[in-house]
Amino acid sequence: MNWLALAYLITSLHAPPWAAELAAARPPMAMEITGYCDVGVTASGKWTRPGLAGCGYAWPFGTRFLLWDGRLVECADRGALGHDRNVDVWMASCDAAILFGRRQMLVWVVK
């Protein structure tokens, strides 16, 4: 086995879990990411939990977004603003959501 094949094998074994998702994604887009902390049933019928997000009406439920900070979130709710370039990421506490605030980030749509 040559060194290039070995390097590829080692890299693929240590790749983050979302690496395959990123390979199939569209080019990234700049979006506004906010945190929210409402507890209850989302617009899609799922209970709020880590990994869920609210998004605009252009994105069907089940669409997954890979955020620049490495989070992989699924659209399961509608954001308060309903804008297509805004993703509201669910946080376990309101303090965490306030601390996260409002950020501009590159986002890949992976599904």
Buried (B, 14 or more C-beta within 10 A) or exposed (E): EEEEEEEEEEEEEEEEEBEEBBEEBEEBEEBBBBBBBBEEEBEBEEEBEEEBBBBBEEBEBEBBBBBBEEBBBBBBBBBEEEBBBBBBBBBEEEEEBEEBEEBEBBBBBBB
